Amino acid sequence: MALLVLLALCAQTGHWEGVIRQEGRDALFSIDLDNSPDWRGSFEVPGSSAPPLALSDVHVDDASVSFDIPELPGHPEFKGLAGENGASIRGTVTQDGRTVSFEMRREGQAHVKSPPASTPIGPRFIGDWMGAVEDVKVLLHLRPDSSGTLDSADGRAKNLQLSAIAQNGADLAFDVRLIGGHFEGKLSEDGSKIEGVWTQNGSAVALVLGRKTR
């Protein structure tokens, strides 16, 4: 029995091509799932310039598969069941309170593309920061668990996940992979601001982040 369960779990590994069924149009995607040593995965949209996004909370139990994509707006949650031959998975995607169906088929071996791991963030960086990229006000949130998000003050961008956060002394860098953004800056001696450069789509602009007080 244990061998059969192990074979069922291994059957979920691979490169999967899928479609999300939406009103008016279908959305294509691909998923890579691997379990060496622990379950992990990445998500891509074929033909898109967006980078591969890491899956989180990947759970595989016999024929069921579930995972989240925290870097996407609305934090979509996928839950599916494998078909009898293990070559397909069908289920639902829940995003911003709305649920639609998806299906995907295995098309090859897994090639998971994971972002670099983030480093611990020192206490002087933890908290909320505010600045402006040209005329767009942005809010940066850095958390004790070495994670963070970026919002725009006008609400058009919300909870954009940071990745590859790297802090070394007074220096801080991070990526916002969903929009192709990268920041590098330095904390002032009094800890009140982070002065740096925001790079996106080949353009670089100054970005000064001031600590946001409540």
C-alpha atoms as an extended CHARMM CRD file, in Angstrom:
* protein
*
       214  EXT
         1         1  MET       CA              0.0000000000        0.0000000000        0.0000000000  PROA      1               0.0000000000
         2         2  ALA       CA              2.8080000000        2.4340000000        0.8750000000  PROA      2               0.0000000000
         3         3  LEU       CA              4.4300000000        1.8200000000       -2.5080000000  PROA      3               0.0000000000
         4         4  LEU       CA              1.1670000000        2.6150000000       -4.3160000000  PROA      4               0.0000000000
         5         5  VAL       CA              0.8290000000        5.8950000000       -2.3880000000  PROA      5               0.0000000000
         6         6  LEU       CA              4.4450000000        6.8150000000       -3.2000000000  PROA      6               0.0000000000
         7         7  LEU       CA              3.8650000000        6.1210000000       -6.8890000000  PROA      7               0.0000000000
         8         8  ALA       CA              0.7120000000        8.2630000000       -6.8070000000  PROA      8               0.0000000000
         9         9  LEU       CA              2.5930000000       11.1810000000       -5.2500000000  PROA      9               0.0000000000
        10        10  CYS       CA              5.4410000000       10.9400000000       -7.7510000000  PROA      10              0.0000000000
        11        11  ALA       CA              2.8760000000       10.9210000000      -10.5570000000  PROA      11              0.0000000000
        12        12  GLN       CA              2.0910000000       14.6000000000       -9.8680000000  PROA      12              0.0000000000
        13        13  THR       CA              5.6280000000       15.7220000000      -10.7130000000  PROA      13              0.0000000000
        14        14  GLY       CA              6.2700000000       17.1250000000      -14.1720000000  PROA      14              0.0000000000
        15        15  HSD       CA              5.5810000000       19.9950000000      -16.5330000000  PROA      15              0.0000000000
        16        16  TRP       CA              1.8770000000       20.6870000000      -16.9340000000  PROA      16              0.0000000000
        17        17  GLU       CA              0.1340000000       22.7940000000      -19.5930000000  PROA      17              0.0000000000
        18        18  GLY       CA             -3.2290000000       24.1480000000      -18.5240000000  PROA      18              0.0000000000
        19        19  VAL       CA             -6.1700000000       26.4260000000      -19.1650000000  PROA      19              0.0000000000
        20        20  ILE       CA             -8.3410000000       28.4490000000      -16.7860000000  PROA      20              0.0000000000
        21        21  ARG       CA            -11.9550000000       28.6020000000      -17.9790000000  PROA      21              0.0000000000
        22        22  GLN       CA            -13.2390000000       32.1680000000      -17.7330000000  PROA      22              0.0000000000
        23        23  GLU       CA            -16.2840000000       33.9430000000      -19.0910000000  PROA      23              0.0000000000
        24        24  GLY       CA            -15.4620000000       35.4170000000      -22.4720000000  PROA      24              0.0000000000
        25        25  ARG       CA            -11.9770000000       33.9530000000      -22.7810000000  PROA      25              0.0000000000
        26        26  ASP       CA             -9.7450000000       31.1590000000      -21.5460000000  PROA      26              0.0000000000
        27        27  ALA       CA             -6.3500000000       31.8430000000      -19.9450000000  PROA      27              0.0000000000
        28        28  LEU       CA             -3.4220000000       29.5700000000      -20.7200000000  PROA      28              0.0000000000
        29        29  PHE       CA             -0.7590000000       28.7420000000      -18.1210000000  PROA      29              0.0000000000
        30        30  SER       CA              1.9340000000       26.2070000000      -17.3240000000  PROA      30              0.0000000000
        31        31  ILE       CA              2.9600000000       24.6520000000      -14.0200000000  PROA      31              0.0000000000
        32        32  ASP       CA              6.1280000000       22.7850000000      -13.0540000000  PROA      32              0.0000000000
        33        33  LEU       CA              5.8730000000       20.5440000000       -9.9750000000  PROA      33              0.0000000000
        34        34  ASP       CA              8.7610000000       18.7410000000       -8.2920000000  PROA      34              0.0000000000
        35        35  ASN       CA              9.1290000000       16.8790000000       -4.9970000000  PROA      35              0.0000000000
        36        36  SER       CA             12.8860000000       16.6850000000       -4.5480000000  PROA      36              0.0000000000
        37        37  PRO       CA             13.2860000000       16.9320000000       -1.6410000000  PROA      37              0.0000000000
        38        38  ASP       CA             10.0270000000       18.7660000000       -0.7900000000  PROA      38              0.0000000000
        39        39  TRP       CA              7.1210000000       19.8280000000       -2.9640000000  PROA      39              0.0000000000
        40        40  ARG       CA              7.7640000000       23.0690000000       -4.8380000000  PROA      40              0.0000000000
        41        41  GLY       CA              6.7440000000       24.5600000000       -8.1490000000  PROA      41              0.0000000000
        42        42  SER       CA              6.6020000000       27.4970000000      -10.5280000000  PROA      42              0.0000000000
        43        43  PHE       CA              3.9020000000       29.1300000000      -12.6750000000  PROA      43              0.0000000000
        44        44  GLU       CA              4.2240000000       30.7800000000      -16.0980000000  PROA      44              0.0000000000
        45        45  VAL       CA              1.9610000000       32.3360000000      -18.7230000000  PROA      45              0.0000000000
        46        46  PRO       CA              3.0260000000       31.2590000000      -22.2450000000  PROA      46              0.0000000000
        47        47  GLY       CA              4.1020000000       34.1970000000      -24.4050000000  PROA      47              0.0000000000
        48        48  SER       CA              4.1510000000       36.6140000000      -21.4630000000  PROA      48              0.0000000000
        49        49  SER       CA              7.1490000000       38.7380000000      -20.4950000000  PROA      49              0.0000000000
        50        50  ALA       CA              6.3560000000       38.1110000000      -16.8060000000  PROA      50              0.0000000000
        51        51  PRO       CA              8.9340000000       35.8860000000      -15.0790000000  PROA      51              0.0000000000
        52        52  PRO       CA              8.1170000000       32.4530000000      -13.6390000000  PROA      52              0.0000000000
        53        53  LEU       CA              6.3590000000       32.8430000000      -10.2870000000  PROA      53              0.0000000000
        54        54  ALA       CA              6.9260000000       30.5450000000       -7.3230000000  PROA      54              0.0000000000
        55        55  LEU       CA              4.1240000000       28.3900000000       -5.9320000000  PROA      55              0.0000000000
        56        56  SER       CA              3.5190000000       28.2960000000       -2.1890000000  PROA      56              0.0000000000
        57        57  ASP       CA              1.6630000000       25.9470000000        0.1600000000  PROA      57              0.0000000000
        58        58  VAL       CA              2.0450000000       23.0850000000       -2.3140000000  PROA      58              0.0000000000
        59        59  HSD       CA              0.1750000000       20.0430000000       -0.9980000000  PROA      59              0.0000000000
        60        60  VAL       CA             -0.0790000000       16.6900000000       -2.7740000000  PROA      60              0.0000000000
        61        61  ASP       CA             -2.0890000000       13.8980000000       -1.1580000000  PROA      61              0.0000000000
        62        62  ASP       CA             -2.7190000000       10.7990000000       -3.2520000000  PROA      62              0.0000000000
        63        63  ALA       CA             -4.7330000000       12.1940000000       -6.2120000000  PROA      63              0.0000000000
        64        64  SER       CA             -5.3140000000       15.7230000000       -4.8570000000  PROA      64              0.0000000000
        65        65  VAL       CA             -3.1220000000       18.7460000000       -5.5890000000  PROA      65              0.0000000000
        66        66  SER       CA             -3.3510000000       22.2790000000       -4.1770000000  PROA      66              0.0000000000
        67        67  PHE       CA             -1.1310000000       25.3610000000       -4.2660000000  PROA      67              0.0000000000
        68        68  ASP       CA             -1.1870000000       29.1760000000       -4.1040000000  PROA      68              0.0000000000
        69        69  ILE       CA              0.5160000000       31.8430000000       -6.2380000000  PROA      69              0.0000000000
        70        70  PRO       CA              1.1100000000       34.7110000000       -3.7670000000  PROA      70              0.0000000000
        71        71  GLU       CA              2.9000000000       36.9500000000       -6.2930000000  PROA      71              0.0000000000
        72        72  LEU       CA             -0.2680000000       37.2850000000       -8.4030000000  PROA      72              0.0000000000
        73        73  PRO       CA             -2.9250000000       39.8510000000       -7.4230000000  PROA      73              0.0000000000
        74        74  GLY       CA             -5.7630000000       38.2550000000       -5.5150000000  PROA      74              0.0000000000
        75        75  HSD       CA             -3.5220000000       35.3970000000       -4.3410000000  PROA      75              0.0000000000
        76        76  PRO       CA             -5.1410000000       32.6580000000       -6.5090000000  PROA      76              0.0000000000
        77        77  GLU       CA             -5.6080000000       29.2450000000       -4.9000000000  PROA      77              0.0000000000
        78        78  PHE       CA             -5.6760000000       26.1090000000       -7.0550000000  PROA      78              0.0000000000
        79        79  LYS       CA             -7.3130000000       22.8490000000       -5.9070000000  PROA      79              0.0000000000
        80        80  GLY       CA             -7.4960000000       19.8520000000       -8.2160000000  PROA      80              0.0000000000
        81        81  LEU       CA             -7.7920000000       16.0930000000       -8.5930000000  PROA      81              0.0000000000
        82        82  ALA       CA             -5.7190000000       13.8960000000      -10.8840000000  PROA      82              0.0000000000
        83        83  GLY       CA             -7.4420000000       11.7170000000      -13.4640000000  PROA      83              0.0000000000
        84        84  GLU       CA             -7.2720000000        7.9360000000      -13.3310000000  PROA      84              0.0000000000
        85        85  ASN       CA             -4.2650000000        7.7370000000      -15.6600000000  PROA      85              0.0000000000
        86        86  GLY       CA             -2.4060000000       10.5260000000      -13.8060000000  PROA      86              0.0000000000
        87        87  ALA       CA             -1.9340000000       12.5160000000      -17.0180000000  PROA      87              0.0000000000
        88        88  SER       CA             -4.4830000000       15.2280000000      -16.2320000000  PROA      88              0.0000000000
        89        89  ILE       CA             -5.6220000000       17.3480000000      -13.2980000000  PROA      89              0.0000000000
        90        90  ARG       CA             -8.9470000000       19.1900000000      -13.0760000000  PROA      90              0.0000000000
        91        91  GLY       CA            -10.2130000000       21.5120000000      -10.3840000000  PROA      91              0.0000000000
        92        92  THR       CA            -10.9780000000       25.0870000000       -9.3750000000  PROA      92              0.0000000000
        93        93  VAL       CA             -9.1310000000       28.3960000000       -8.9850000000  PROA      93              0.0000000000
        94        94  THR       CA            -10.3300000000       30.8700000000       -6.3510000000  PROA      94              0.0000000000
        95        95  GLN       CA             -9.1580000000       34.4770000000       -6.6870000000  PROA      95              0.0000000000
        96        96  ASP       CA            -10.6190000000       37.5990000000       -5.0690000000  PROA      96              0.0000000000
        97        97  GLY       CA            -13.6300000000       35.5680000000       -3.9150000000  PROA      97              0.0000000000
        98        98  ARG       CA            -14.4270000000       34.3070000000       -7.4210000000  PROA      98              0.0000000000
        99        99  THR       CA            -14.0860000000       30.6320000000       -8.3890000000  PROA      99              0.0000000000
       100       100  VAL       CA            -13.6010000000       29.2610000000      -11.9070000000  PROA      100             0.0000000000
       101       101  SER       CA            -12.5120000000       25.8780000000      -13.2620000000  PROA      101             0.0000000000
       102       102  PHE       CA             -9.1300000000       24.8050000000      -14.6240000000  PROA      102             0.0000000000
       103       103  GLU       CA             -7.6260000000       21.7440000000      -16.2230000000  PROA      103             0.0000000000
       104       104  MET       CA             -4.0750000000       20.7980000000      -17.1140000000  PROA      104             0.0000000000
       105       105  ARG       CA             -2.1990000000       17.9200000000      -18.7480000000  PROA      105             0.0000000000
       106       106  ARG       CA              1.3110000000       16.6370000000      -18.1320000000  PROA      106             0.0000000000
       107       107  GLU       CA              3.5810000000       17.4140000000      -21.0970000000  PROA      107             0.0000000000
       108       108  GLY       CA              7.0770000000       16.4970000000      -19.8470000000  PROA      108             0.0000000000
       109       109  GLN       CA              9.6050000000       16.6270000000      -17.0590000000  PROA      109             0.0000000000
       110       110  ALA       CA              9.5560000000       19.3210000000      -14.3670000000  PROA      110             0.0000000000
       111       111  HSD       CA             11.8660000000       22.3260000000      -14.6700000000  PROA      111             0.0000000000
       112       112  VAL       CA             10.9830000000       24.3970000000      -11.6030000000  PROA      112             0.0000000000
       113       113  LYS       CA             12.2860000000       27.9800000000      -11.7370000000  PROA      113             0.0000000000
       114       114  SER       CA             12.5650000000       29.4100000000       -8.2280000000  PROA      114             0.0000000000
       115       115  PRO       CA             13.6240000000       32.9670000000       -7.3090000000  PROA      115             0.0000000000
       116       116  PRO       CA             16.6840000000       33.4240000000       -5.0740000000  PROA      116             0.0000000000
       117       117  ALA       CA             15.9490000000       33.0330000000       -1.3800000000  PROA      117             0.0000000000
       118       118  SER       CA             15.6020000000       36.2100000000        0.6800000000  PROA      118             0.0000000000
       119       119  THR       CA             17.9950000000       37.0550000000        3.5060000000  PROA      119             0.0000000000
       120       120  PRO       CA             16.8630000000       37.9780000000        7.0320000000  PROA      120             0.0000000000
       121       121  ILE       CA             15.8050000000       41.6300000000        7.3920000000  PROA      121             0.0000000000
       122       122  GLY       CA             17.2620000000       43.6230000000       10.2840000000  PROA      122             0.0000000000
       123       123  PRO       CA             14.9310000000       45.4070000000       12.7380000000  PROA      123             0.0000000000
       124       124  ARG       CA             15.9200000000       48.8560000000       11.4390000000  PROA      124             0.0000000000
       125       125  PHE       CA             14.2610000000       47.9960000000        8.1000000000  PROA      125             0.0000000000
       126       126  ILE       CA             11.0840000000       46.4040000000        9.4400000000  PROA      126             0.0000000000
       127       127  GLY       CA              7.9570000000       48.5090000000        9.0120000000  PROA      127             0.0000000000
       128       128  ASP       CA              6.1630000000       50.6750000000        6.4530000000  PROA      128             0.0000000000
       129       129  TRP       CA              7.8540000000       53.0850000000        4.0530000000  PROA      129             0.0000000000
       130       130  MET       CA              6.4840000000       55.6370000000        1.5840000000  PROA      130             0.0000000000
       131       131  GLY       CA              8.0080000000       57.1580000000       -1.5290000000  PROA      131             0.0000000000
       132       132  ALA       CA              7.2890000000       58.0490000000       -5.1440000000  PROA      132             0.0000000000
       133       133  VAL       CA              8.3850000000       56.5770000000       -8.4720000000  PROA      133             0.0000000000
       134       134  GLU       CA              8.1150000000       59.6990000000      -10.5900000000  PROA      134             0.0000000000
       135       135  ASP       CA              4.4800000000       60.7490000000       -9.9390000000  PROA      135             0.0000000000
       136       136  VAL       CA              3.2740000000       57.4180000000       -8.5210000000  PROA      136             0.0000000000
       137       137  LYS       CA              3.2630000000       57.1770000000       -4.7240000000  PROA      137             0.0000000000
       138       138  VAL       CA              4.2540000000       53.7450000000       -3.4310000000  PROA      138             0.0000000000
       139       139  LEU       CA              4.0330000000       52.0200000000       -0.0550000000  PROA      139             0.0000000000
       140       140  LEU       CA              6.6350000000       49.4440000000        0.9600000000  PROA      140             0.0000000000
       141       141  HSD       CA              5.9060000000       46.9670000000        3.7510000000  PROA      141             0.0000000000
       142       142  LEU       CA              8.8160000000       44.9570000000        5.1970000000  PROA      142             0.0000000000
       143       143  ARG       CA              8.0110000000       42.1970000000        7.6840000000  PROA      143             0.0000000000
       144       144  PRO       CA             10.0320000000       40.3510000000       10.3530000000  PROA      144             0.0000000000
       145       145  ASP       CA              9.6430000000       37.0380000000        8.4740000000  PROA      145             0.0000000000
       146       146  SER       CA             11.8490000000       38.3470000000        5.6210000000  PROA      146             0.0000000000
       147       147  SER       CA              8.9010000000       39.0240000000        3.3300000000  PROA      147             0.0000000000
       148       148  GLY       CA              7.3440000000       42.1970000000        1.9950000000  PROA      148             0.0000000000
       149       149  THR       CA              4.8650000000       43.8100000000       -0.3560000000  PROA      149             0.0000000000
       150       150  LEU       CA              4.6130000000       46.9490000000       -2.4750000000  PROA      150             0.0000000000
       151       151  ASP       CA              1.4200000000       48.9360000000       -3.0520000000  PROA      151             0.0000000000
       152       152  SER       CA              0.5960000000       52.0470000000       -5.0120000000  PROA      152             0.0000000000
       153       153  ALA       CA             -1.1920000000       54.7190000000       -3.0090000000  PROA      153             0.0000000000
       154       154  ASP       CA             -3.9030000000       55.0410000000       -5.6800000000  PROA      154             0.0000000000
       155       155  GLY       CA             -4.8500000000       51.3790000000       -5.2070000000  PROA      155             0.0000000000
       156       156  ARG       CA             -4.0790000000       50.2930000000       -8.7670000000  PROA      156             0.0000000000
       157       157  ALA       CA             -1.3080000000       47.9910000000       -7.5170000000  PROA      157             0.0000000000
       158       158  LYS       CA             -1.8780000000       46.1360000000       -4.2670000000  PROA      158             0.0000000000
       159       159  ASN       CA              0.0780000000       43.4970000000       -2.3640000000  PROA      159             0.0000000000
       160       160  LEU       CA              2.7520000000       43.0280000000       -5.0140000000  PROA      160             0.0000000000
       161       161  GLN       CA              5.0310000000       40.4240000000       -3.4570000000  PROA      161             0.0000000000
       162       162  LEU       CA              8.7290000000       41.1580000000       -3.0140000000  PROA      162             0.0000000000
       163       163  SER       CA             11.2860000000       38.4650000000       -3.8090000000  PROA      163             0.0000000000
       164       164  ALA       CA             15.0600000000       38.0620000000       -3.5540000000  PROA      164             0.0000000000
       165       165  ILE       CA             15.1560000000       40.5140000000       -0.6390000000  PROA      165             0.0000000000
       166       166  ALA       CA             18.8140000000       41.0800000000        0.2550000000  PROA      166             0.0000000000
       167       167  GLN       CA             19.9320000000       43.1760000000        3.2140000000  PROA      167             0.0000000000
       168       168  ASN       CA             23.6010000000       43.6510000000        4.0280000000  PROA      168             0.0000000000
       169       169  GLY       CA             24.3360000000       46.2600000000        6.6630000000  PROA      169             0.0000000000
       170       170  ALA       CA             22.7160000000       49.5010000000        5.5120000000  PROA      170             0.0000000000
       171       171  ASP       CA             22.1600000000       48.1900000000        1.9590000000  PROA      171             0.0000000000
       172       172  LEU       CA             18.7970000000       46.8090000000        0.8210000000  PROA      172             0.0000000000
       173       173  ALA       CA             17.7420000000       45.2890000000       -2.5060000000  PROA      173             0.0000000000
       174       174  PHE       CA             14.6290000000       43.4720000000       -3.6900000000  PROA      174             0.0000000000
       175       175  ASP       CA             12.7050000000       42.4610000000       -6.7980000000  PROA      175             0.0000000000
       176       176  VAL       CA              9.0330000000       42.8610000000       -7.6490000000  PROA      176             0.0000000000
       177       177  ARG       CA              9.0600000000       40.1590000000      -10.3050000000  PROA      177             0.0000000000
       178       178  LEU       CA              5.4470000000       40.4500000000      -11.4180000000  PROA      178             0.0000000000
       179       179  ILE       CA              6.1050000000       43.9380000000      -12.8580000000  PROA      179             0.0000000000
       180       180  GLY       CA              9.8140000000       43.4910000000      -13.6160000000  PROA      180             0.0000000000
       181       181  GLY       CA             10.8820000000       45.9620000000      -10.9130000000  PROA      181             0.0000000000
       182       182  HSD       CA             14.1370000000       46.0700000000       -8.9370000000  PROA      182             0.0000000000
       183       183  PHE       CA             15.2310000000       48.3650000000       -6.1040000000  PROA      183             0.0000000000
       184       184  GLU       CA             18.6290000000       49.0090000000       -4.5500000000  PROA      184             0.0000000000
       185       185  GLY       CA             19.0940000000       51.5100000000       -1.7510000000  PROA      185             0.0000000000
       186       186  LYS       CA             20.8730000000       52.4700000000        1.4570000000  PROA      186             0.0000000000
       187       187  LEU       CA             19.4390000000       53.2350000000        4.8830000000  PROA      187             0.0000000000
       188       188  SER       CA             20.3190000000       56.6530000000        6.2660000000  PROA      188             0.0000000000
       189       189  GLU       CA             22.3320000000       56.8530000000        9.4700000000  PROA      189             0.0000000000
       190       190  ASP       CA             19.3230000000       57.9990000000       11.4800000000  PROA      190             0.0000000000
       191       191  GLY       CA             17.1620000000       55.2000000000       10.0150000000  PROA      191             0.0000000000
       192       192  SER       CA             14.5210000000       57.5990000000        8.7150000000  PROA      192             0.0000000000
       193       193  LYS       CA             14.8440000000       56.9520000000        4.9750000000  PROA      193             0.0000000000
       194       194  ILE       CA             16.1550000000       54.5460000000        2.3470000000  PROA      194             0.0000000000
       195       195  GLU       CA             17.6820000000       56.3150000000       -0.6470000000  PROA      195             0.0000000000
       196       196  GLY       CA             18.1050000000       54.3130000000       -3.8180000000  PROA      196             0.0000000000
       197       197  VAL       CA             17.2340000000       53.5810000000       -7.4380000000  PROA      197             0.0000000000
       198       198  TRP       CA             14.1610000000       51.8590000000       -8.8740000000  PROA      198             0.0000000000
       199       199  THR       CA             14.7280000000       50.0200000000      -12.1840000000  PROA      199             0.0000000000
       200       200  GLN       CA             11.8950000000       48.8230000000      -14.4260000000  PROA      200             0.0000000000
       201       201  ASN       CA             11.6520000000       48.0800000000      -18.1540000000  PROA      201             0.0000000000
       202       202  GLY       CA             15.1950000000       49.2990000000      -18.7070000000  PROA      202             0.0000000000
       203       203  SER       CA             14.6150000000       52.6870000000      -17.0550000000  PROA      203             0.0000000000
       204       204  ALA       CA             16.1440000000       53.7780000000      -13.7420000000  PROA      204             0.0000000000
       205       205  VAL       CA             14.7620000000       56.5400000000      -11.5090000000  PROA      205             0.0000000000
       206       206  ALA       CA             15.6130000000       57.7650000000       -8.0150000000  PROA      206             0.0000000000
       207       207  LEU       CA             13.4090000000       56.4450000000       -5.2300000000  PROA      207             0.0000000000
       208       208  VAL       CA             13.6150000000       57.7600000000       -1.6740000000  PROA      208             0.0000000000
       209       209  LEU       CA             11.5410000000       55.8710000000        0.8790000000  PROA      209             0.0000000000
       210       210  GLY       CA             10.6830000000       57.6260000000        4.1300000000  PROA      210             0.0000000000
       211       211  ARG       CA              9.5570000000       55.7130000000        7.1990000000  PROA      211             0.0000000000
       212       212  LYS       CA              5.7790000000       55.9180000000        7.4940000000  PROA      212             0.0000000000
       213       213  THR       CA              4.5650000000       56.8370000000       10.9680000000  PROA      213             0.0000000000
       214       214  ARG       CA              1.0630000000       56.0570000000       12.1500000000  PROA      214             0.0000000000
